[in-house]
Amino acid sequence: MKAIVINHTGSEDVLVLADADDPVPQPDQVLVEVSAAGVNFIDIYQRSGLYQMSLPYIPGSEGAGTIVAVGTEVTTLAVGDNVAWTGHLGSYAQLVAIPAAGVVRVPDGVTNREAAAAMLQGVTAHYLVTSTFELGAGHRCLIHAGAGGVGAILIQMAKRVGAEVFTTVGTHDKAEIASAAGADHVIVYTEIDFAAAVTDIAGPKCLDVVYDGVGQSVFMDSIKLLRRRGTMATFGNASGPVDPIPPLLLSQLGSLFLTRPSLGDYMQTREELEWRTSELFGWMASGDVNISIGLELPLASAADAHRLLGGRDTTGKVLLTP
């Protein structure tokens, strides 16, 4: 098969298309012909060396495709089933072997491309609004990078439950995307101070929760917008990791809650994975949540995909198609 193989960490140039052995499914695994693989910031963190990896490896932890073989112990899935996954390496390839317990069926009304685009970012948005901070009617939230993959889905899920949504974007084109997703207040942070803009609209310390996938550049200004006992959920490092802060600061700002959630901790059981994906796919099929695919590139262009995503020059989801 063809696959992207990383032999050493570094710049985008380490993403090389190569011949690799076809994976053989273990007894508890399924072998999937990949329809599309999602490109995510975690792929960049791993490729660059920010997150340590055992080398060599095939990157990509998200995708969807069709089962072409099943292990001897697999009884709940069959050849021909369309499935999706996140959290399992090897997706930047024509074939991938994945534990059967880690995949979910793609239902009617959702394509493999849509499922590949939704798994990591859609499940992330789901756990953020249902579990990290259970968002509801009357809550005020700030969602950074509202035109990005997670951001646009978060906006839609927040509006489903009746929250008031503030969001930041970098350009007016991205502002249109965030507005179309349903945001109440869209702030172009490259032109005005986002914290001052939020305060001008709703007053000081007005937010119940901040959902932050940007990190370092927005963290301190964001946390100061929270009400007493508000929640700061920082789940990404697009501008760099957040600097350490003393716990006493959380007390001084109003007994705040600070969390750095991770996807794996919010789908620890099969039941939790199925709950999150069944709701997500149901909302997609009904049109309540739209997954925007902004760019599709062939597998050989993985380096270009990383450059564009890392430079924050994309909107919606970036997919690689083997």
Residue pairs with C-beta under 8 A, 6 or more apart in sequence:
1 19
1 20
1 21
1 22
1 93
1 94
1 95
2 17
2 18
2 19
2 20
2 93
2 94
2 299
2 322
3 17
3 18
3 19
3 20
3 58
3 90
3 92
3 93
3 94
3 299
4 15
4 16
4 17
4 18
4 58
4 59
4 60
4 92
4 93
4 299
4 302
5 16
5 18
5 20
5 56
5 57
5 58
6 14
6 15
6 16
6 47
6 53
6 55
6 56
6 57
6 58
6 59
7 14
7 16
7 55
7 56
8 14
8 55
9 46
9 47
9 48
9 49
9 53
9 55
10 47
10 48
10 49
11 48
12 47
12 303
12 304
12 306
12 307
12 310
13 303
14 47
15 47
15 59
15 92
15 302
15 303
15 306
17 299
17 300
17 302
20 58
20 93
22 95
23 31
23 90
23 95
23 96
23 97
24 31
24 97
25 31
25 69
25 70
25 71
25 97
26 71
26 97
26 99
27 71
27 72
27 73
27 74
28 71
28 73
28 74
28 99
28 100
28 101
29 70
29 71
29 74
29 97
29 98
29 99
29 100
30 67
30 69
30 70
30 71
30 74
30 77
30 83
30 97
30 98
30 100
30 103
31 67
31 68
31 69
31 70
31 95
31 96
31 97
32 63
32 65
32 66
32 67
32 68
32 83
32 95
32 96
32 97
32 98
32 103
33 65
33 66
33 67
33 68
33 94
33 95
34 63
34 64
34 65
34 91
34 93
34 94
34 95
34 96
34 322
35 63
35 64
35 65
35 66
35 82
35 112
35 113
35 116
35 321
36 63
36 64
36 65
36 112
36 113
36 116
36 117
36 296
36 319
36 320
36 321
37 60
37 62
37 63
37 91
37 92
37 93
37 116
37 299
37 319
37 320
37 321
37 322
38 60
38 62
38 63
38 86
38 91
38 116
38 117
38 119
38 120
38 121
38 317
38 318
38 319
38 320
39 60
39 302
39 305
39 306
39 309
39 317
39 318
39 319
39 320
40 61
40 62
40 120
40 121
40 149
40 309
41 213
41 236
41 237
41 238
41 309
41 310
42 51
42 61
42 120
43 59
43 60
43 61
43 306
44 306
44 309
44 310
45 51
45 237
46 53
46 59
47 59
47 306
50 237
57 89
57 90
58 89
58 90
58 91
58 92
58 93
58 96
59 89
59 91
59 92
59 302
60 89
60 90
60 91
60 92
60 93
60 320
61 86
61 87
61 88
61 89
61 91
61 120
62 85
62 86
62 87
62 91
62 116
62 119
62 120
63 84
63 85
63 91
63 96
63 116
63 119
64 82
64 83
64 84
64 85
64 106
64 112
64 113
64 115
64 116
64 119
65 82
65 83
65 96
65 112
65 116
66 80
66 81
66 82
66 83
66 112
67 77
67 78
67 79
67 80
67 81
67 82
67 83
68 79
68 95
69 79
70 77
70 78
70 79
70 100
71 100
74 100
76 100
77 83
77 100
77 103
77 105
81 105
82 105
82 106
82 112
82 115
83 103
83 104
83 105
83 106
84 103
84 104
84 106
84 112
84 115
84 116
84 118
84 119
84 277
85 91
85 98
85 102
85 103
85 104
85 119
86 119
86 120
86 123
86 263
87 102
87 120
87 263
87 264
87 267
88 96
88 98
88 99
88 102
90 96
90 97
90 98
92 299
92 302
92 320
93 299
93 322
94 299
94 322
101 270
102 273
104 273
104 274
104 277
104 278
106 112
106 115
106 281
107 281
107 282
107 285
108 285
109 281
109 284
109 285
110 118
110 281
110 284
110 285
113 293
113 296
113 319
114 284
114 291
114 293
115 281
116 319
117 149
117 291
117 292
117 293
117 316
117 317
117 319
118 153
118 280
118 281
118 284
118 291
118 317
119 277
120 263
121 149
121 150
121 153
121 317
122 153
122 280
122 284
122 289
122 291
123 263
123 266
123 267
123 276
123 277
123 280
124 150
124 235
124 263
125 150
125 153
125 154
125 157
126 157
126 276
126 279
126 280
127 261
127 263
127 266
127 267
127 276
128 154
128 211
128 233
128 235
128 261
129 135
129 154
129 157
129 158
129 161
130 276
131 266
132 231
132 233
132 259
132 261
132 266
133 141
133 208
133 209
133 231
133 233
135 141
135 157
135 158
135 161
135 163
135 208
135 209
136 161
136 162
136 163
137 161
137 162
137 163
138 162
138 163
138 164
139 163
139 164
139 208
139 209
140 163
140 164
140 166
140 202
140 206
140 207
140 208
141 158
141 163
141 164
141 165
141 166
141 207
141 208
141 209
141 210
141 211
142 166
142 167
142 168
142 198
142 207
142 209
142 210
142 211
142 212
142 222
142 225
143 151
143 154
143 155
143 158
143 165
143 166
143 167
143 168
143 183
143 211
144 151
144 167
144 168
144 210
144 211
144 212
144 213
144 214
144 218
144 222
145 151
145 167
145 168
145 169
145 213
145 214
145 238
145 312
146 152
146 154
146 155
146 167
146 168
146 169
146 174
146 177
146 178
146 181
146 183
146 186
147 169
147 174
147 175
147 177
147 178
147 181
147 315
147 316
148 213
148 238
148 312
148 314
148 315
149 292
149 316
149 317
149 318
150 213
150 235
150 236
151 167
151 178
151 213
152 177
152 178
152 181
152 292
152 315
152 316
153 289
153 291
154 211
155 165
155 167
155 178
155 181
155 182
155 183
156 181
156 182
156 288
156 289
156 290
157 283
157 289
158 165
158 182
159 165
159 181
159 182
159 183
160 283
160 288
160 289
164 184
164 185
165 182
165 183
165 184
165 185
166 183
166 184
166 185
166 187
166 198
166 201
166 202
166 207
167 178
167 183
167 185
167 186
167 187
168 186
168 187
168 188
168 189
168 194
168 214
168 218
169 175
169 177
169 178
169 186
169 187
169 188
169 189
170 188
170 189
170 190
170 312
171 188
171 190
172 188
173 315
174 315
175 186
175 188
177 292
177 315
177 316
178 186
179 186
181 290
185 197
185 198
185 201
187 194
187 197
187 198
189 218
193 221
194 218
194 221
195 221
195 222
195 224
195 225
198 206
198 207
198 225
199 206
199 225
204 225
205 224
205 225
205 226
205 227
205 228
205 230
205 254
206 225
206 227
207 225
207 226
207 227
207 230
208 226
208 227
208 230
208 231
209 226
209 230
209 231
209 232
209 233
210 222
210 223
210 225
210 226
210 230
210 231
210 232
210 233
210 234
211 233
211 235
212 218
212 219
212 222
212 232
212 233
212 234
212 235
212 236
213 234
213 235
213 236
213 238
214 236
214 238
214 239
215 234
215 236
215 237
215 238
215 239
215 240
215 241
215 242
216 237
216 239
216 240
216 241
216 242
216 243
217 239
217 240
218 239
219 232
219 234
219 242
219 243
222 232
223 232
223 253
223 256
223 258
224 253
226 232
226 253
226 254
226 256
227 254
228 254
228 255
228 256
229 254
229 255
229 256
229 257
230 254
230 256
230 257
231 256
231 257
231 258
231 259
232 256
232 257
232 258
232 259
233 259
233 261
234 242
234 258
234 259
234 260
235 260
235 261
235 262
238 312
245 258
250 256
250 257
250 258
266 272
266 276
267 273
267 276
280 289
283 289
284 290
284 291
291 316
291 317
292 315
292 316
292 317
293 316
293 317
293 319
294 314
294 315
294 316
294 317
294 318
295 305
295 308
295 314
295 316
295 317
295 318
295 319
296 318
296 319
296 320
296 321
297 304
297 305
297 318
297 319
297 320
297 321
298 320
298 321
298 322
299 320
299 321
299 322
301 320
302 320
305 318
305 320
308 314
308 318
309 318
